[in-house]
């Protein structure tokens, strides 16, 4: 047996001098806070200077959802944003850069496939997912929110599906099928084809928002959901979510979501 190390023999840690000119470490793409069985996940646009869903954000969200497999005691996940807006859509600059470095579109397809995996992870996780929306909720941001089980927004929210106006098909995360299931084919068809902006009361009528409230009361609205959900039987919550997800997927029997990354890559790779 080795003799115990005396205090005098123990190594003394050396503190490295701090260089005030050294840049601070980069901010995380998402912030996490847990309170009991509720996990708050906040998009952090300061990490990339934009309220968009970059590859780094998708990776961070996928890591969080993957980690929930080892945290069955997390019953509720609240998704929000620290930015001025909830989300302004996908990172189109990243898509263009991917095509410049790899004109075959393979890199772009891998980026787009992350969106598909993220939306499926949101839909399939055992936790009840809640989207807390404010500001602008655009394109892929709306798609991401649509995959949450419950959605509440500030009464000042503005929503838009701008893809066709940008010369793109709405091919992000397999969201078209989800949006149609949640809000109905007729209205989603109109909003996708016209790219019209719509407000929180309209989103509520469509079923894209379950509740809306003044921004300063939005957290109370979320708490009105999380507090009773946290008291429910975990087994009943998981089983009910699985049943609802199963019925929703059954309504999308011809879901072509797996083609979205190919559609997006093929369209962006076309000469303009």
N, C-alpha and C positions, 0 to 999 in steps of 0.2 A: 504494500500500500504506500502511495506517495505521501510524504509528510505534508501537513497543512501549510499553506502559504501564509507567512506572517504579514501583517499590514505593511511592514517596512519593505518586504520583498515584492509586494504587489506592484505591477507597473502603473505608473502615473500617466493618465491620459493627457495628451498634449493638445491644447486647443489651437486650431489653426487660426491665424489672423484673418479678420474679415476685410475683404477689399470692398470699400464703398462703391467703387466703380464697377464691380462685378454685377452683371444683370441678375435679377431675381429668377428663381426657377420658374419654368413655364406653368401657367395655370392649368388645372385639370379640365378636360372637356366637359365633364359633368361633376356636379357636387352631390354628395350623399349625406343625408342626415336620417338617423333612425330614432323613432320614439315608440318604444314598446314594439307592437307588431306592425307598425306603419313605417315604411321606408320612403323617404322623400328623395326623388331624383330630379335634379335641376340642371337643365341645359345651361352651359356657361359660355356665352358668346365672347367673353373677354379673352378666352383662350385662343381665339382665332380672328377676332375683330369683325365678326359677322354673325348674324342670327340664321345660319344655314346649317343643314345636315351634312357636314363634311364626313370624309371617311374616318377621321379621328373620333368624331361624335358617335358614328355608327359603331365603331369598335368598342368605345366606352360603354355604350348602352347594351351591346351584346354581352360584354363581360359582366355587367351587373345582372342581366337576366340569367346568364349561365350560372352565376354564383348563387342564385336563388334555389337551385337544385339542392344545395347543401344548407339552406336556411328555411326549412318548412315552417318555422315559427313566424316568418314574415308573411302576414296575411294580406296586406294591402300595400300597393305601390302607387304613389302619387307622382305623376310626371308634370313638371312645370319648367319655367325658364327664368333665369336671372336677367335676361336681356330686356330691352325696350319692347320687343315683340316676342310672342311665343316662338315663332319660326317663320322664316321667309322662303322656305323651300329647300330643294337640293342644291348642292354646291356645283353649279354648272361650270364654273372655272376649272374645277378639279376634273370634270369630265373632258373638257377641251384639252387640258394638259395631258391627260391620259392618252388621248388620241394622237397628240403630237409625239409622245414618246413611243407609242405602240399603235401605228396606223391600222393594224389588223383588228383592233377593237377588243382583243382578249382581255387587256387590263381594264378597260371600261366595263366589260361584262362582269368581271370579278367585283368591281366597285358596286355595280347595280345589284348584283346578287346579294351583297350585304344587306341592302334594304329589304329584300325579300325575306332573308333569314331573320332580320330584326322584327319585322311585322309578324311573322309566324311565331317567334319567341314571345312577343307580347300577347298574342292570341292564346297561346298554349300554356303560359306559365300558370302555376297554381294560385298565385296571388291575384286578388281582385285589383285591376288596374284602373286608375282614375287620372284623366287629363285635366289639368288646371290651366285654362287658356286666357291669354290677355293680348291686347294689341292686335297685330296682324297674324293671321294663321293662313299661310299660303301654300298651295301645291303640296309638296311632300310633307309639310308641316301638318296640313289637314289630314293627309293620309295616315301619318303617324298617330294623330289624335283619334282617328276613326277606329284604329285597332285597340284602343283602350275600352274597357268594359263600360265605364261611366265617364261622362264629359260635362264639365261645368265651365262657363266662360264669363268674363266681365261683359257688362252690357255695352261696352264700347268696342268690343271685338269686331274685326272686319275679316271676312273670309273670301278666298278667291282660288279658283282653279285655272291658272293662266297658261297651261302648257300649250294649247293649240295656238294661242296668241304669240307664243314664242317659237312656233314652228315645230313643236314636238308632240308626240302622242303621249297621253297620260299614262306612262308606264313606269311607275315607281312603287316597289314593294307589293305589287299585286293588289293595289288599293281599289281599283275600279270595282271589282266584285264585292269587296267589303262595303264600299260607299253605297252601291246599289242595294245591297242587302239591308243596310241601315236606314237609308233615306228614300229608296224607291227609284226605279229606272227612269221614270219620266222627268223628275226634277233634276236628277244628276245629269241626265242627257242634256237638258237645257243649260245648266250651269257650266258643264264642260265645253259645250259647243260655243256658247256666247262669251265665256270668260268673265261674266258679270260678277262684280263684287256684291256680297250680301252681308247683312248685319246679324247680330246675335238673336234678335227675335225671329228672323227668318230661319236661322240655323236651328233654333228651338222647334219651330213648326215642322221642319224637315226631319227632326230626330237626330241631327248631328250634334246638338246640345241637349242634354237632359235638363239642365238648369242654367239660368243666367242671373247675374246679380251685379250691383254696382261694384267696382273694383275693390273698394275698401271693405266690402262685405263678402268678397269671394272666398276668403279663407274660412269664414264661418260656414259658408255653404259646403265647402269640402269637409269640414269637421262634422257637419250634420250627417255626412255619409260615413266617415271613418269611425266615429265613436260607436255607433251601433254595430257596424261590421266587425269591429274588433272584439265584440262580445259574442258574436255568433259562433256556432260550432265549426271548428276548422274543417272537419270532415264534410259537413253539409255545404260549406262554402265551396270547397274544391269540387265536390260532386256536381253541385248546381252549375258552376262555371263550366265544367266539362260537358254537361248536358247541353247548355246553351251554345257552346262552341260547336258541338256536334251538329245541332240543328242548323246553325248558321252556315256551316260548311256544306251540309246537305243541300241547302238552297243554292249553292254555287257548284253544282255538279259538273258544269262545263268550264270551271275556273281555269283561265289560261295564264295565271299569275307567273308560272315558271318561264313563260316566254318573254316576260317584261324586259329582262336584261338584254336579250337578243334583239328585241324590237328597238330599244333605246340605242344600243350600240350601232345597229344597222342604219338607223335614221341619222344619227350624228355623224357617222362616217361618210355619208353621202356628200359629194362635192356640192357646194352651194353657189 
